[in-house]
Amino acid sequence: MGRVTQRTKVTVVDVSADDAGVRTRADTVTVEEPLELRVNGTPLTVTMRTPGSDIELVHGFLLSEGIIRDVSDVTLARYCEGAVVSGESGFEENTYNVIDVTLAPGVAPPSDEMARNFFTSSSCGVCGKASIEQLRARTSWPVRDDATQWPAALIAALPDKLRTEQRSFDKTGGLHAAGLYGPGGEVLAVREDVGRHNAVDKVLGWALLSGRLPAAGCVLMVSGRASFELTQKALMAGVPCLAAVSAPSSLAVETAADAGMTLVGFVRGTRLNVYSRPDRVLTG
């Protein structure tokens, strides 16, 4: 397994000083490496990710794309041996950058068209291939009837809770994070990744492998903005509330409202904006 961070040399320039403001020191940066996902031996997609929680990542990705719906839909997920040939030794070596998932009998593999779409643009979620209507039809666990309510103060406190769990961010300042929290604000899982979609997939993969789906009563907190892709992923896992420290997109708002999901943005300090299903956020 590759490292999450690595050390590098950096030249620090302070424009408010003279030549004495230029110095060289060691710095810690986030590792970014490709992960190829194969399904039944056939390449499906390549994503740039931070190594770690890779098995959760691929399970969450397959779940959010509607390829699997239950942990029993996968019989085996393993790193491929001899993924590349070393230029130095000439022998095959395992880079831990290729995972092959074997689907259970009766589970339909991804179509050739889906595989082509993923290879065309591997880091942008659904890539426009699914409309809101198609998403509604694919969702296994509708969230509209989830009766959970959360005090506004509980949601407002989640960014700080998420931040305290970002151990790699403390070293690099260059990682996104996603956290799944229970009805009382208790932390269930927090994952970091250079890609915000990957961080969410890792959390949802944890929920799938831990038997925590549907994620009824839970809040998914993300460190960036709330895009359509993240809303789609949350809905595929039955998450009734998505909260983000930054802005939502128009399609994220429309999708959340259509599905009956509570979407909260700009969760900063003591303020937050509720874009859909405000009845679940208690202000009294």
Steps between C-alpha positions, in 0.01 A plus 500: 500500500634841404554784741235765561760777524860550393777749567631741238721809478333838465628854451306744714481857372381790717433799273477733799868442575826548310725215383504374855135406446595210272578171667490130426347246733336157505126478446235228515271450200204276431568188292292471183510174305274331243272217599369279221174319575430178315170314520513128426845558349385776262628857552220738600658828612813670627481759776771712659489440873696510822597141591310356794153350553512383135263209556247738653556736209416246231196370690371855548561583135316192375214573740465865400503408131222243549717203402455334840233549765612270780828371639395150386518621138880474524666166559861620488692828486877470483813679385633357176837329526767604252317813400800647315847399385777678686731695272790431733466127561295393199275295729133551575433688820186590692438874508177459698346730242274245329198334666288230338146451629318174434124540495272235644315269260193673360636854549518674163846639414538859378408553137766574240352849458539569873863388490572729205340796680710441810825479305412819312472698824583293802482757777167675457240267645203439276644713214154599376393146423210497745212742531317570823221270383744216441657558840159475668435170325837356608490604866457198726402690814274806458568767761182706470326330792796509738356675808834584665548858613825666602552812713662773294773525761585132449551549126694823559745308720576232240776686306706528818438133577607409148808718524621331820497163318705627202836371613666511159363848429688626805824396329425606142205738482414328171229242564121494478301323768158343541340383822189300579326598824213337686172667607663632817810631322713200595780431253462173309776533240733769366720457194744729319608509136649733244171461310179607672298237313744234619468614862123455476534161329732382777245597767211340313711191438562479874125521561432226246766265639388573858134422436397863562292547185262659453655786694167604652519787746858586398666819384777490240735794561744600225789746515436665162200596294185296446493395135245290315742206506531504879123536537455203268743288700330587830158411360622165372598417859171619652654803676218745590722804565805632314688791657792693350728778619470670161236570237266255327447498125161567345467138391590378848218713643256377238598138551476519879161672489369247249610209719391647833857530630604775739784697338699742715776727372739763633520328838744741660522618858149557634326533162374263233275512195228237457410456132247217521283330764559767769236328717770254610725774641381611844561864582308535826 
